[in-house]
Amino acid sequence: MKTPATPSLISGIIAGDTLSLSRAITVVESMRSEDREQALQLVDGVYNQRKAALRIGVTGIPGVGKSTFIEKLGLEIVNSGLKLAVLAVDPSSTRSAGSILGDKTRMEDLSKHPNAFIRPSPSGGTLGGVAAKTRESMLLCEAAGFDVVLVETVGVGQSETEVINITDTFLMLAMPGTGDELQGIKRGIMETADIIVINKADGDNLNLANKAKKQLEMALHLFPEHESKWRPCVMKASALHNEGVDEVWKMIKLRQDTIERNGWLAEQRRQQQLREFQRLSEEAFYSMALRQFGGSNALAPIQEGLEKGNTNEYGAALELLSKLN
């Protein structure tokens, strides 16, 4: 049964009201079990009203200039007449689960634009560079009429590949002269990038950027052709001086057009739907198991035994399975 607030939030989102969108994302991100059903109702209620938005993931090591680059890219997008939503994932503290959420202050010009919506979200300790509910927030943004949804990952390195499971194009930022270019010989995040942009390619960094570009291009040729038939490319840009950012936007649009025409976009979206259904199924089964036990407090004795050293994590798991049986 829908909660009283759900229909009004759904109507507000479809009407493009950003306040309703913000409230809905807060529900989606909530860790409270009682909010979870409403979150699913919200996403389901707007699902068929969504715009076919372009989904972009952006990652890169701390200090590479992600926020500056995203602001300049974002301004390029909104100034072309499109509506842009930025979902910026900030790392959460492992102790307090808190997060600074400072992306709005780092993207001051973009945040003031009427066609832009910036939503910082805590990662909540989720691995893979994105928050657990980022995809659901993205679907809400599409229902609110945004043409482009950009996901900025936490930026911790090789584990950032989860973003490819929710976006169409994965863009990786690298810095010249820091050893990033050597990562091209490793599989992992480099192999999943669709576009690699060497940022801060200006001034004394220009020669280093040219060298890094050649090394990365050589390394990319070692990887097998992707199912999408898209050959990853390496570009240079300087977000600080707003150089090359417009070319990156053109390349993103070219990739979107390419994978849409050859059918890979539709196939990728189908795979993402199945992966999300598996995640939601696991979440639903876990919630059902907790209800069978009488709530999360029923697991306390098992956890207490683990903390006191009376059992190990495998023995605790066997005890859990025994209770389920």
Secondary structure, DSSP 8 states (H G I E B T S, - for coil): ---THHHHHHHHHHTT-HHHHHHHHHHHH---HHHHHHHHHHHHHHGGG----EEEEEEE-TTS-HHHHHHHHHHHHHTTT--EEEEEEE---TTT------HHHHTHHHHHSTTEEEEEEE-TT-SSSS-TTHHHHHHHHHHTT-SEEEEE----STTGGGGGGT-SEEEEEE-TTSSGGGGGGSSSHHHH-SEEEE---SGGGHHHHHHHHHHHHHHHTTS---TT----EEEE-BTTTTBSHHHHHHHHHHHHHHHHHTTHHHHHHHHHHHHHHHHHHHHHHHHHHHHHHTSGGGGHHHHHHHHTTSS-HHHHHHHHHHHH-
